[in-house]
Amino acid sequence: MPERAKKIVIVGGVAAGATAAARVRRLDETAEIILLERGPYVSFANCGLPYHIAGTIEKRSKLLLQTPEGFFSRYRVQVLLNTEAVEIDREHKRLTVRDNKAPDPAQALSTIDYDGLILAQGGTPVIPPLPGVDQSHVFKLWTIPDMDAINKYIKEHNPKHAVVVGGGFIGLETAEAFVERGLSVTIVELTDHLMPPMDAVYGKRIQERFEAAGAKVLVQKGVQSIQQNTVTLNDGTQIPADLVLLSVGVRPNTELAKKAGLEIGSTGALVVDEYLKTQDPFIWAAGDMVEVVSRISGAKVRIPLAGPANRQGRIAATNVVAALAEAEGKTGPAPLTYRGAIGTSVVKIFDETAASTGFSLAAAKKAGFNARETTILKAHHATYYPGDQDLLLTLVYEAGSGKLLGAQAYGKEGVEKRIDAAAVAIYAQLTLEHLTEIDFAYAPPYSSANDPLNMAAFSAVNALSGYSPQVSADEVPLDGSVQFLDVRTYGEYSHGHLAEATHIPLDELRDRLEELSKNKPIRIISKGGFEGHLANRILKQQGFSDVAYISGGWATLRLRNGLNIEA
């Protein structure tokens, strides 16, 4: 009599779940695989939804990566759409499911036995309990039906004014889509800058780009209520709004796991071990619903990103097959461990790009690190080759060891390249010294002989050693206790400068030292940092003791609040 095939059930059919299903089949041709998805689509590209709204991805079908028929044809995976898992009987290894499309609710419930269960239920957008959130012109964007509803509303109602509540990834991507569709757009963000996980300077650069595109950005503002044609803020301000998008965060879908008695961690997500197994020996989990270990701090964190979710799905699938084979005394695949996440992300801002990996300075300090950061503004490739673009790049590092903790970048070209390289460096636990030594690819159309990552590392090492002290723009006092020295060219200075700064172009500095006081600290303003370093070295060797240049130069200082700027 043939041996009964092992049954592996996967709850959730998008990133982690779809990946897990395909991986199980590649490892075990005999297993019975059932994939449950509570929505009407399986394995869709949810990261592409805003770009279809914008019209960049013209064909809706491009977002549908797989179908139930395709899954079965290629992988012999049974996909059950519109099917929601409502209860786990852990003792009998049985799942109760509900067919949300069943004509008779009394006939909607059924059970599915499993040998191994993978939970990959992802997350759900947070809907704040505001008056008016249930109106027909208020939307979220998480699924294909969400996208379809927004497109249908725009087509049928021709809205003029869109308000996007929340300045994170989905909010910004959708705000850009609305701008591309010709709507008047207002972004409302509760914190003091857009893209809160990044440093404020990057949020303000993003804000400038949205404002240049015609959008309005309101920071440190919350929404009090939503009316038919307006949004009322917490300060009483009313904004025209005949289309509202809520994008204020995502919570993990843990209701099923909680009901089954599985442990929920301090982050609010499901607890799993390094094999992505729950405390139940027959249940694994992956994706946005689980908490993972930060590879930087070792703390438990939530990192709801598509890349980690896909890799976790692959690992969970491998370990299910391995465990079931071992239980039968058979040879299966070697178990895999999930070693934690860094958190690497990138977002398109019209014709510019913002990206980050690891910790921001604030996050690093919150995690307990004695952290510092260095920011530079450099051309993304050799300046003598046509088409060079400014690249703003920040490295966050541990003050004692020089260990790299994070990186952020913004510009038109070469942004994601540097952040991907920094992500590898963080994963490998490299230091600033290592970054000064790495040979990055160089040819004039692509980089400089010393890549911006090299240059940022040089700057940080110089600061740590005391060879060339630097301060961040936020650390500079504005109370008159320091003298500002602006070493930019006359042309650069004319486009904006501090009223109280002494302007001495770098090439004239040695001949005009008498204009500066040796009895008052000097803080040097340059274009992007490098010329400040050169001025630093001149002054220190000329007997000026308390000297430091502003990291990132005017590119970061100009974005600080409270400055007396003249043009």
DALIN-V43288 format. One record per backbone hydrogen bond with DSSP energy under -1.0 kcal/mol. CO is the residue of the C=O (numbers start at 1). NH is the residue of the N-H. Records with the same first field share a line. If there is no record, write none. Layout:
BEGIN
CO: NH + NH
END
This chain:
BEGIN
6: 32
7: 115 + 116
8: 34
9: 118
10: 36
11: 120
13: 43
14: 18
15: 19
16: 20
17: 21
18: 22
19: 23
20: 24
21: 25
22: 26
23: 27
24: 28
32: 8
33: 78
34: 10
35: 80
36: 12
37: 83
39: 82
43: 65
44: 46
45: 48
46: 49
48: 52
49: 53
50: 54
51: 56 + 57
59: 62
60: 63
61: 64
63: 45 + 65
67: 71
68: 72
69: 73
70: 74
71: 75
72: 76
78: 35
80: 37
82: 100
84: 98
87: 96
88: 90
89: 94
93: 114
94: 89
95: 112
96: 86 + 87
97: 110
98: 84
99: 102
104: 107
105: 108
108: 99
110: 97
112: 95
116: 9
117: 284
118: 11
119: 286
122: 253
124: 251
128: 130
130: 133
131: 226
132: 135
135: 138
137: 244
139: 246
143: 147
144: 148
145: 149
146: 150
147: 151
148: 152
149: 153
150: 154
151: 155
152: 156
153: 157
154: 158
160: 184
161: 242 + 243
162: 186
163: 245
164: 188
165: 247
167: 195
168: 172
169: 173
170: 174
171: 175
172: 176
173: 177
174: 178
175: 179
176: 180
177: 181
178: 183
179: 182
184: 162
185: 216
186: 164
187: 218
188: 166
189: 221
191: 220
195: 198
199: 203
200: 204
201: 205
202: 206
203: 207
204: 208
205: 209
206: 210
207: 211
208: 212
209: 213
210: 215
211: 214
216: 187
218: 189
222: 234
225: 232
229: 241
230: 227
231: 239
232: 224 + 225
233: 236
237: 233
239: 231
243: 163
244: 139
245: 165
249: 126
251: 124
252: 254
254: 258
255: 259
256: 260
257: 262
258: 261
263: 271
265: 268
269: 265
270: 291
273: 276
274: 338
276: 285
277: 273
280: 283
282: 117
283: 278
284: 119
287: 290
289: 270
292: 301
293: 341
294: 298
299: 294
301: 292
303: 305
305: 309
306: 310
307: 311
308: 312
309: 313
310: 314
311: 315
312: 316
313: 317
314: 318
315: 319
316: 320
317: 321
318: 322
319: 323
320: 324
321: 325
322: 326
323: 327
325: 330
326: 329
341: 295
345: 356
347: 354
349: 352
352: 349
353: 411
354: 347
355: 409
356: 345
357: 407
360: 364
361: 365
362: 366
363: 367
364: 369
365: 368
369: 371
370: 399
372: 397
374: 395
375: 552
376: 393
378: 391
382: 385
389: 380
391: 378
392: 410
393: 376
394: 408
395: 374
396: 405 + 406
397: 372
398: 402
402: 432
403: 398
405: 359
406: 396
407: 357
408: 394
409: 355
410: 392
411: 353
414: 418
415: 419
416: 420
417: 421
418: 422
419: 423
420: 424
421: 425
422: 426
423: 427
424: 428
425: 430
426: 429
430: 404
431: 435
432: 436
434: 437 + 438
443: 446 + 447
447: 382
451: 455
452: 456
453: 457
454: 458
455: 459
456: 460
457: 461
458: 462
459: 463
460: 464
461: 465
462: 468
469: 549
471: 551
472: 475
483: 523
484: 502
485: 525
486: 504
487: 506
489: 493
490: 494
493: 496
497: 566
498: 501
502: 486
505: 508
506: 509
509: 512
512: 515
513: 516
521: 483
522: 548
523: 485
524: 550
525: 487
526: 554
527: 555
528: 377
529: 533
530: 534
531: 535
532: 536
533: 537
534: 538
535: 539
536: 540
537: 541
539: 544
540: 543
545: 547
546: 522
548: 524
549: 471
550: 553
553: 556 + 557
554: 558
556: 559
557: 560
563: 565
564: 499
566: 497
END
